[in-house]
Amino acid sequence: MTAPRMASTIERRLLVNYRTDPEVTARLLPAPLRPRVVDGWAVAGICLIRLGAVRPARMPMPFGLRSENAAHRIAVEWDTADGIEHGVYIPRRDTGSLLTTWAGGRIFPGRHHRAHFDVHETTGNLQIKVNSHDAAVRIEVHTRATTTLDGSRLFAGTAQASGFFRCGGAGYSTTPDPTRLDGVDLQTDDWQVTPVELTSVRSSFFDDPSRFPPGSAIPDCGLLMRDVSATWIPLPQMAVRPIRAAAPSRIGPS
């Protein structure tokens, strides 16, 4: 697949971040990927993003697609000849756009599943519900505006959290071929995030005890980005070894 660079406006990007047990998380990753660990915890979460003016980078601004999207993510690292690289592994993408469902994995990297998005925004409050058409994904998130990143076990403050995610803009998504991942890199000169309070979070992915036993996936913090111009650059596919089932391990960091 030869995919074009895509331009867009990130109208709203909410990162719902979990701290997860590194050993449990590692079982969900194909080699050579491994979890990025912060203070004894792996970092995972959900990206809930509304994109506007999505179009090939050479197409003028008045044209483009608008869509609501969700991606379950795990922050990862892997070894290369030039050193350790950082990014995110994306086991699942969902979208409210029929066109994105068709084009993902064909026109641009990343297979998407169709879902219904219910979004309510008021001053200082954001509620998002996602229900996939195949009933595999259910998400309910409610956030409240705040000025400081309080209560996080992963990050000392907003600046540290922002820096962590900014250096992990390369996202690798599953494909129908378990030995290949699609890759795309998010690039922007306008990176800026603000903290939000996670007043309630429910996720069929992280709440599934067969995937994350009790105590191994804990909501940690939320970050919000608005009205940012971004370019999505296709990356070469990554060759991986398929995920193998592993025996249960201990819960929590050492």
C-alpha positions in Angstrom: 0.0 0.0 0.0 1.4 3.4 -1.0 -0.5 5.8 1.2 -0.5 9.6 0.9 0.4 12.0 3.7 -2.8 13.2 5.3 -3.5 16.7 6.7 -6.1 17.4 9.4 -7.2 19.6 12.2 -7.4 17.9 15.6 -10.6 19.5 16.8 -10.5 17.6 20.1 -8.2 14.8 21.3 -8.8 13.3 24.7 -6.1 10.9 26.1 -7.5 8.7 28.8 -4.4 7.2 30.4 -4.2 4.0 32.4 -1.3 2.7 34.5 -1.1 -1.0 33.9 0.9 -4.0 35.1 4.0 -4.4 32.9 4.0 -8.2 32.8 0.3 -8.3 32.0 0.7 -5.6 29.4 3.6 -7.4 27.8 1.4 -10.4 27.0 -0.7 -8.2 24.8 2.3 -7.1 22.6 3.8 -8.7 19.6 7.6 -9.0 19.6 9.8 -7.0 19.3 7.6 -4.4 21.1 7.8 -4.1 24.9 5.9 -1.7 27.3 7.4 1.6 28.2 7.6 1.6 32.0 7.2 4.7 34.2 7.8 4.3 37.9 7.1 0.6 37.7 4.0 0.8 35.6 3.3 0.4 31.9 1.3 3.2 30.2 -1.8 2.4 28.2 -5.1 4.1 27.4 -7.7 5.4 25.0 -7.4 8.2 22.4 -10.8 9.7 21.7 -10.2 12.1 18.8 -12.4 14.3 16.6 -10.7 15.1 13.3 -11.7 17.8 10.9 -10.6 18.7 7.4 -9.0 15.3 6.9 -7.6 15.3 3.3 -4.4 14.5 1.4 -1.8 17.0 2.5 -1.7 18.7 -1.0 -5.5 19.3 -1.0 -6.6 22.8 0.1 -8.2 23.3 3.5 -11.9 23.8 2.5 -12.1 20.2 1.6 -11.9 17.2 3.9 -13.6 14.6 6.1 -14.8 15.1 9.7 -15.0 12.1 12.0 -15.1 10.8 15.6 -12.6 8.1 16.3 -11.3 6.0 19.1 -8.0 4.0 19.5 -6.9 1.7 22.3 -3.2 2.2 22.8 -0.2 0.9 24.7 3.0 2.9 24.9 5.8 0.8 23.6 9.5 0.8 22.8 11.7 -1.4 20.6 15.3 -1.7 19.6 16.7 -0.5 16.2 20.1 -0.2 14.8 20.1 3.5 15.8 18.9 2.9 19.4 15.6 2.6 21.2 12.5 3.9 19.4 9.2 5.0 21.1 5.6 4.8 19.9 2.3 3.2 20.6 0.8 -0.1 19.7 -2.8 0.1 18.7 -4.7 -3.2 19.0 -8.1 -1.6 18.0 -9.3 1.4 16.1 -13.0 2.5 15.9 -14.6 5.3 13.9 -18.0 6.8 13.4 -17.2 7.4 9.7 -18.2 4.9 7.1 -15.6 6.3 4.7 -12.8 5.9 7.3 -13.9 2.3 7.9 -13.6 1.6 4.2 -10.4 3.5 3.6 -8.4 2.4 6.7 -5.9 -0.2 5.7 -6.6 0.5 2.0 -6.0 4.2 1.3 -4.2 5.1 4.5 -2.7 2.9 7.3 -4.9 1.6 10.1 -7.9 -0.7 9.9 -10.9 0.9 11.6 -14.1 -0.7 12.9 -17.5 1.0 12.7 -18.9 2.5 15.9 -21.5 4.9 17.2 -20.3 7.9 19.1 -22.4 9.9 21.5 -20.6 13.2 22.6 -21.9 15.9 24.9 -19.8 19.0 25.6 -20.5 21.8 28.0 -18.3 24.5 29.5 -15.7 22.5 31.4 -17.3 19.1 30.9 -16.9 16.4 28.3 -18.8 13.1 28.0 -18.1 10.5 25.3 -19.8 7.1 24.8 -18.6 4.7 22.1 -20.4 1.5 21.1 -18.9 -0.5 18.3 -21.3 -2.1 15.8 -19.7 -5.6 16.4 -20.4 -5.1 20.2 -16.7 -5.7 20.9 -16.0 -2.2 22.3 -17.9 -0.1 24.8 -16.4 3.1 26.3 -17.9 5.7 28.6 -15.8 8.6 29.7 -16.7 11.8 31.7 -14.1 14.5 32.3 -14.1 17.8 34.0 -11.8 20.8 33.3 -9.0 21.4 35.8 -5.8 23.4 36.0 -3.4 20.9 37.4 -2.6 17.2 36.8 -3.5 15.8 40.3 -3.5 12.3 41.5 -1.4 10.7 38.7 1.0 8.0 39.7 2.7 8.1 36.3 3.5 11.8 35.9 4.6 14.6 38.2 2.7 17.2 36.2 1.3 18.3 32.8 4.7 19.1 31.3 6.1 15.6 32.1 3.0 13.9 30.7 3.0 16.1 27.6 6.6 15.3 26.9 6.1 11.6 27.3 3.3 11.4 24.7 4.9 13.9 22.3 7.9 11.6 21.8 5.6 8.7 21.1 3.9 9.9 17.9 4.5 6.8 15.9 1.5 4.5 16.0 1.5 0.9 14.9 -1.9 -0.8 14.3 -2.9 -4.4 13.8 -3.7 -5.7 10.3 -5.4 -8.8 9.0 -1.8 -10.3 8.8 -0.7 -11.0 12.4 3.0 -10.7 11.3 2.6 -7.1 10.0 1.6 -3.8 11.6 0.5 -0.6 9.8 2.4 2.5 10.9 1.6 6.2 10.9 3.4 9.1 12.5 1.6 12.2 14.0 3.5 15.4 13.4 2.5 18.9 14.5 4.2 22.2 15.4 1.2 23.1 17.6 1.5 20.4 20.3 -0.2 21.6 23.5 -2.2 19.7 26.1 -4.2 20.6 29.2 -5.1 18.3 32.1 -8.7 17.1 32.8 -10.1 15.3 35.7 -11.4 11.8 35.0 -14.7 11.8 36.9 -15.7 8.4 35.5 -14.2 5.9 33.1 -15.6 2.6 31.8 -13.9 0.5 29.1 -14.7 -3.0 27.9 -11.0 -3.3 26.9 -9.5 -2.4 30.2 -12.3 -3.7 32.4 -12.1 -7.2 30.9 -10.6 -9.5 33.6 -9.4 -12.0 31.0 -7.2 -9.3 29.6 -6.4 -7.2 32.7 -7.0 -9.1 36.0 -8.3 -6.9 38.8 -5.8 -4.3 39.9 -3.7 -4.5 36.7 -5.3 -1.6 34.8 -6.1 1.6 36.8 -7.3 5.0 35.3 -4.5 7.5 36.0 -5.0 10.8 34.3 -6.5 12.7 31.4 -5.1 15.1 28.8 -7.0 17.2 26.3 -5.8 18.8 23.1 -7.9 21.2 20.9 -7.7 22.9 17.5 -4.3 21.6 16.5 -3.1 21.3 12.8 -1.5 17.9 12.3 0.0 15.8 9.5 -0.2 12.0 9.5 2.8 10.4 7.7 2.6 6.8 6.7 5.5 4.6 8.0 6.8 1.3 6.6 5.0 -1.7 7.9 6.6 -3.3 10.9 7.4 -7.0 10.9 6.4 -8.7 14.2 6.0 -12.1 15.7 2.3 -12.9 16.5 1.2 -12.6 20.1 1.2 -15.9 22.0 -0.9 -16.7 25.0 1.0 -16.7 28.3 0.3 -17.9 31.8 -1.1 -15.4 34.3 1.5 -13.4 36.2 1.5 -11.3 39.4 -0.4 -8.0 39.6 1.1 -4.6 40.2 4.6 -3.1 39.9 7.5 -4.4 42.0 
